[in-house]
Amino acid sequence: MPRMKWGIALRLGVLLASFSVFAAILAGYYTFDSSRDRLQGRAERALMATTQVLARHMQAGFGTVARDTSFLASVVAQEPDHARLAEIFRASLAAHPSYLQIRFISAQDYGLELVRIDRQGGVPVRIADDALQEKAHFPFVFEALALSAGEVYVSEFGINHEGSPGEDAVPVFNMASPVVQGGQVQGVVVVRVAAEPFLRNFDAALPTPYGFYLSNRWGDFLVHPDATQTFGFDRGQRILIQEAFAPVAALVEGRAQEAVLSRPATTEDEARVFSFVRMPFGGEEEGRFMVVGLSQPLAAVQGEVLDLGRSILKILLVLSLVGVALAAGVSRVVTQPLQAMVAAAQAFSRGQTHGALPVHRKDEVGDLARSFHDMEQQISRQITELNASRDAMAHLAHHDALTGLPNRRMFEQRLAQALELSRRSGRDCALLFVDLDDFKAINDTRGHAVGDLVLQAVARVILGAVRQADTVARLAGDEFTVLCENVDSEEAALQIVAKLEQAFAPPLDIEGQPFPVRASIGVSLFPRDAQDAHTLLASADAAMYRVKQGHRRRL
């Protein structure tokens, strides 16, 4: 049997084939290693963004209950017939499955219940007059009696122990609003909400791997994947979120607004990543809050990383097979193309561009070039998709979902930048605070769907009336702001306001129908009216309220 000649071509072919395989493995390893950290970081930021969106949706849910409570109090102030009130309360319970009870409690007779509708067996039932009780000693009564008309008291979450003997004690919270007639507080309307169905509206849309957490301002768990950890204070225990998750202590103590952490796998649970945010709760002046959290299995967070690794591994296996095949017939003719392939692999591992690959060849060198090209395209597509996902989450975090305008967070950033530029340049800037008149009446009479269309139309009107360089933002509800930089005088600011007022003069076009809307506009100038962003915004807000009261513009 003749011995195989170990010639220069064979030796060079084996050497170059081995080097090509090594270069491909090295490129794949560094690509996977660098992409893993970036992908996991983006996934953690996406989880935090989801938690922030969930917190905003919960705040909107609490706001809906508060609006219902205030509306019912206004109805009670105008309707003396208790039978008619009972029917209105019963209809409200039927429309809101999470509402357990609605009561009208007198300010007299030690807080005697005058009208009370309970949900019994899923059916709204009016309680007989001889079964009504005195409730003046409850905070949701005496706290609400001290409020002004339209204001709402929000209780802490707790276990309902007011029910009849044998009735299940369930987690609830109460909202109450005073009933004011002729300037005198006659009583309060109290809406009791079952916490579990209320919160289910928010976490029902979350995928199964997600875990949902909620605590009160002291850290007591109100919602936990393990139901035995919730409402421990009602059983004489303190099961605190800051003890279960040490970094969350900074949120409870007010030293931070958000936290992200990871936990390794244990015998009882898989490795998970957690994100928590501090969510304002109740009246702004009270300073109350709740801690909202989400968790996700670390395997799910790293799922894209693992998919990327499997793709790279498959491609590397193909490249290795191609390298072995090249060793059988490589020659000096393929030396230069192979060197080009190695250079391309090294450039790709460093994120640099490279020249054209010999994909047109019909031999092993062409197979290697096409395999490398496929790997590069696949990795590039996955990175592009991840970047698109990150950009979408970043846009959601900085823009209002309804109008597409910058939200409060982005507006505050731009305002801070504008004030700094104004200090440097010496040129004034103006802040306009735009608030729609009687917008609540639109929502109440025409529905929230029409209200949303009005807000979108208002956003378009404001954008069309101001300068292209001005920043228009939606702070909340029907409150909009316009940041006007390089305003040389008070007259220039007033010209912008006049243009806005002219834009609101004709009715809005809402689905082809004219819809008159009037706006109150307040203006503040920097640095004349304020020296910082917070005071400047407060000054514009105050000016807007003066305009709303006097139906004329003031600075």
N, C-alpha and C positions, 0 to 999 in steps of 0.2 A: 504494500500500500504506500503510494508516494506521499511524502511529507508535504504539507501546505507551505508554500513559500511565504515567509514573513517579510514581505516587501515593504517599501516605504509608503506605498499607497494604502496598504492594509493597516500599517501602524498609524499612519496619519488619519485614516478613516476612523479607526477605533478611538484615537485620541480626541478627534473633533466631535465624534458622536457622543463620547462620554462627557465632554465639556458642554455640549449643547443640552444634554439631559440635566447636568448639574446646574447650568444657568437657568433652565426652566424651573427646576425645583426651587432654586434660590429666589427667583422672581415670584413664584407662587407663594412661598413662605412669607416673604416680606410684604407682599400684597395682602395676604390674609391677616398677618399680624397687625399691620397698620389699619386695615379696614375694620378689624374686630373692635378696637377701642373706639373708633369713630362711630361705628354703627351702634354700639352699646350706649355711648353717650347720647346719641340722637334719640335712641329708644327711651332712655330715661327722661330726656327733655319732653318727648312726646307724651309720656305718662304724666309728667307734671302739668303739661298743657291740658290734658284731658281732665285732670283733677281740678284745675282752675275753671275750666268750662263747666264742670259738674257743680262747683261751688256757686258760680254765677246763676246756673239754672235753679239751684236750691233757693238762692236769694229771690229770684223771680217768683218761685212758688210761694215763699213766705209773703211776698208783696201781694200776690193774688188773694191770699186768705185775708190779709190786712184790708185790702180794698173791699172785699165782700163784707167784712165786719163793719167798716165805716159806712158802707152803703146801707146795711141793715139798720144801723143806728139812725141814719138820716130818715129812713122809712118809718121807723118807730116814732120819731119826733113829729111826723105828719099824720100818723094813723092812730086814732084813739081807740078803734075797735079791736079788742083783744082777739076776737074770733078771726078777724081778717089777718091780724098779725100772725096768728098760729098757722094759717094757711100759707102765708109768705114764708115763714120759717120752715114749714114742712116741704115746700117746693125747693127751697135752698138745700135742705138735707138730701132730697131725692136727686138733685143735680150734682152733688158732691159726695161720692162714696166714702171719702175719708172723714167727713164731718160726723161726729158722734152726737152732738147736742147743740142746740141754739136756745139761749135764754134771754128774756128781758127781765132785769132785776131792778127793783125800785131803789131809789136813793133813801127812801123812808122805810119805816117799820123794820129796822135792822137788816136791810137788804133783802126784803121778801121777794121771792120769785113771783112775777106776775104772769108771765107766759113761758112755758118750757116745752120744747119738743125733743124727745129722745129717740135714738135709733134702737129699736128693740127687734131682734131677729131679722135685721136688715130692713125693717119697715119703720118710717117716721111715725111716732105716736105722741099725741099731746097728753101731758100729765095732768091729772085732775087737780082742781084748785085745792082740795083738802090735802093733797100730797106735796104741795109746794113748800119750800124750805127757806129759812133765813140764811143769807150768805155774806153778810157784811164783813165777817172776819177773814174772808179770803182775799189775798192780794189782788186777784184779778178784778175785785169789786172796788176796794178802797183806793187802789192805785189808779184805776181807770176813772173814778169819780173826780180825781184831781186834774185830769187832762182837759184840753179844750176840744171843741167840736171838730170832728174829723181826725183827731189823733187816735192812735191805737196803742194799747198796752199788750206786750207779748210776754207770756210767762216762760219760765224754764221748762224743759222737758221733765216729766215725772210720771209716776204710776198713779192712775186714777183710783182713789179710795173713796170717792163720793157716791159710788153706785150703791144699789140695793144689796142686801145680804144675799150671798150666793152668786152675785154677778161677777164675771171675770174682771180682775184688775189689769188693765192694759196700759201701755205707755201712751201718754197724751201730752199735748200742750194747749194752752188757751190763748185766745186773742179777744180783747175787750175794747169797746169804744163808747164814750159817753153819749147819752141821749140828751140833747140840749133843746129846750123849748123856751122862746122868749128870753134868752140869755141865762136861763136857770137850768142846772143839771138835774134832770128828773130821774135818771137811772143809768144803767149800762146795758149794752147788748154783749153777750159773751158767746163766742163760738168755740166749742171744744173739738179738737182735731185728733184723730187716732194717728199716732206717729208712724206705725208700721205701714198702712196703706198709703199715707202721705209720702213717706220716703221711698216706697216702692216705685212711685212714678219716676224717680230719678235714677235708681240703680237697675231698673228692669231692662234698660237698653244696653247695659254693660255686658260684654261677653262673659261666658261662664268662668274663665280663669281669673277674672278680676275679683278682688276682695274689697268690700266697702266698709269704711270706718267713720264713726262720727262721735265726737265727745263734746261735753259742755265746757264752759270757760274754766272750770276747775280741773278738767281732765278726766272726769268720769265717763266711761264708755256708755254711749247711747245706742250705737250700732256696732256690731262686731260679727265677723263670720261665725264665731262661736257664741251662740246666744247666751250661754251661761256667764259670759264676761260683761253683760250689759246690765245697767241699773243696779249695780252692786250696792249703792247707797240706800236703796229701798230695803235691802236685806241686812243692813248694818255693816256692810263691807265698803271699802274704797278700792275699786279696781281702776287704776289710772292709766291713761294713755302714755304719760311721760315716764312711767315706770316700765311699761312694755316696750316703748321706743324712746330711748334716752334723748336723741336729738330733738324730739318734739317738745321737750321742756322749754326750749327757746321760744317756741310759738306760744305756749301757755303763759310764759312770763312776759311776752311782748317784745322779746329781743330779736325776733325774726318773723317773717311772714310766710315762709315756705321751707320745706326740708325734704331731701331725697336720701334714702339709705337702702342698703342691700343686706340680706342675711343669708348665710350659708345653709345648705340643706341639713336637716336633722332626721332622726329616726321617725319622727311623726309628720314632718312636712318637708316639701321640696324647697330648694333655694328660691327666694323671692326678692323683688325690688319693690320699695314702698315710696310713695310721695304724699306729702301732707301740706295743706294750706290753711291759713288762719282766715276764717270767713266772718265778717261783721254780722251781728245778729241783734235784733231789737232796735231801739232808737239810737241815732248817732251820738247823742249827748251822753248815753248811758255807758258807752265803751264796751258793751258786751260782745262776745264772739263765740264761735264754735270752731272746732278743728275738724276739717274734712280730709279723708285719706283714701287712697286707692292702693291696692297691691296687685302685682302681676308675677306669675312664675318667671324666674330668671331664664328658664328654658325658652319661654315664649319671647322674652326680650331679645334673646340671642338667636332666635330662630332664623332670622335673615343671615346672621353671621355663619351659622352652621350650613345653611343652604349654599352660601358663597364658598365655604370651605369644601363642601362636597363637589361643587362644580370645578373648583380649582384642582381637586384631587383627581377627578375623572380626566380632566385635560392633561394633567401631569402624567397620568398613566399612558395616555395616548402618545404624548411626547416621548416618554421613555421607550415605548415600543418602536416608535419611528427612529429613535436614536440607535437602538439595537439593529434595526434593519439597515440603517445607513452604514453600519460598521462592515457589512458584508460586501458592499460594492463601491464604497466611497473612493474617490481619487483626487488627484490634484485639481481636476476641473471644478470640483465642488468646494474646494477650500475657501474661496472668496465668498460664495453665498452663505456658507456656514458661519463665517466670521460676521457677516451682516446679521444673521439670525441671533448670534450671541450678543452683539451690540444692541439689537432691538430689545432683547430680554432684559438686559441691564438698564436700558433707558426706561423701559416700562416699569421696572421695580422702583425707580426713582421718580416716577411720574413725569418723565420728559418725553418729548416727541421723538420720533425716529423716522428713518427713510422707508421707502417702499420695500415690501417683502417679496421674495420670488414666488408668489402664489401661482404664477402661470406655468411653472415647471410641472412636468408629468412624472417626475421621479420622487424618491424619498425626500429630497430637499424641498420639493413643492408641497408634499404632505405635511412636513414639519412646519412650513411657513403658513399653510392654511389652518392647521390646528392652533398655532399660536395666535393667528388672526381671530379665529373663533373665540378663543379664551379672552382675548383683549376686548372683543365686542360684547361678550356676555358680561364681563366684569364692568365695563363702561355702562352698559344698560342698567345694571343693578345699582351702580353708584348714582346714575342719573335719576332713577326712580326714587332712591332714598333722598336725594337732594330736593326733588320735587315735593316729597312728603314733608321734609323739614320746612321748605318755603311756605307750604300751605299752612302748617301749624303756626309758623311765625306770623303769617298774615292774619290768621284767626286770633292770635294773641294781641294784635295791635289794631285791629279794625272792628267796627261794629258790624255784626252779622246781618242786620236788617238793611241798613243804608249803604254799607260799604265805606262809610267815612272813618277816619281815624277815631279810635275810642279814647277814653279818659287817659289810659296809660300812655299812648303815643302822644296825645295832646300835651300832657304834662312834660314829656321829654322835649317836645318842640318849643313849648313855652319857655322852659329853662334855657334852651339854646338861644332863643330869640332875645331874652333879657340879657344874656351874657354878651351877645353881639351888639345890642343897643348900648350897653355900658361902654363897650370899646369904641363904637363909632360915634356915640353922642347923639344919634338920631332916635327919636321917640318911636314907640310902637303902641298900638291900640289893641284892646281886647273887647270884643263885642259878645254880650251874653244874650242869646235869643231864646225866648220861652213862648210857647203857643198859648193863647188865651182860650180858656174853657176846653182844653184838650180832653180832660176827664169826661166831660159831657159827651164828647164824640165817641169815646170808648163805651160809655154806659148806654148811649142811645143807638149807636150805629154798629157797635161790636168791635172787637179788637182787630178783626181782619181789615175793616175800613180804617181803623186807627193806624195800622201798619202801613197801608197805602198812603195815608196822609203824611206820615213821617217820611216815607220815601220821596213823596212829591216835594215836601218842604226841603229835604236835602238837596234836591235838584234845583229848586228855586234859589236857595242860598248860594250854591256853587255857581249858578249862572249870573248872580248879581254882584259877587265880589271879584276882586282881582285874581288873576291866575296864580300869583305868587302867595296869596293869602291861604292860611290853613283853616279849613272848616272841619269841625269835629262834633260828634254827638256824645255828650257826657252821660246822660241817662234819661229815659222816658222821653219827654218832649223838650229837653234842654239841649241847645246847640251853642257852640262857641265859634267865633271867627277871630283868628290871630292875624293882625295886619301889621307887618313890619315896615320900617322906614316911613312912618307917618310924620310929616313935618310940622303939623299944627293941629289944633283942636278942630279947625274948620275942615281940614282934610278928613279927619275921622268922622265928622258929622255928615260929610258928603257921602261917605260909604254907608252910613246908617240911612240916609235919605234914599239912596239907591235901593237898599234892602226893603225899606218901607214901600217904595214904589213897586217893587217886585211882588209884594204881598197884596197889593191893592186889588188886582183882578182875582177872581175865584180860581182855585186849583182845579186841574183836570183830573178827576178821579174816575177811571174807567169810563171816560167819555161824558161824565156828568160834571157840571160846575159845582164847586164846593168852596164856599167862602171860608177863609181862615185868617185870623188876625194874630199878629205876633207882637210881643213887647220886647224892646231891644234896649239893653243897658250898655253903657260904654265906660271904660276906664282907660286912662293913659299912663304909660310908664315913661319916665319915673315920677310924673306929677302926682298921681293918685296913690301910688304904692311903690315900695322898694323891693318887693319880692313877689314870686309867682302866686303864692297862696293869698296874700292880701290883695293883689291885683284882681284875681278871680273873684274874691269876696266883694271887692268894690264894684265890679261890673254886675255881679249878682244883685247887690243892693240897688244899684242904679236901675236895673231891670224892674225890680219890684216897685220902685217909685214911679216908673213909667206905667206899669200895670195898674197902679192905684190912681194915677192922675191922667192916664191916657195921653201922655205927651213925653217927649224925649228930654232927659236931663243927663248931665254929666256928673 
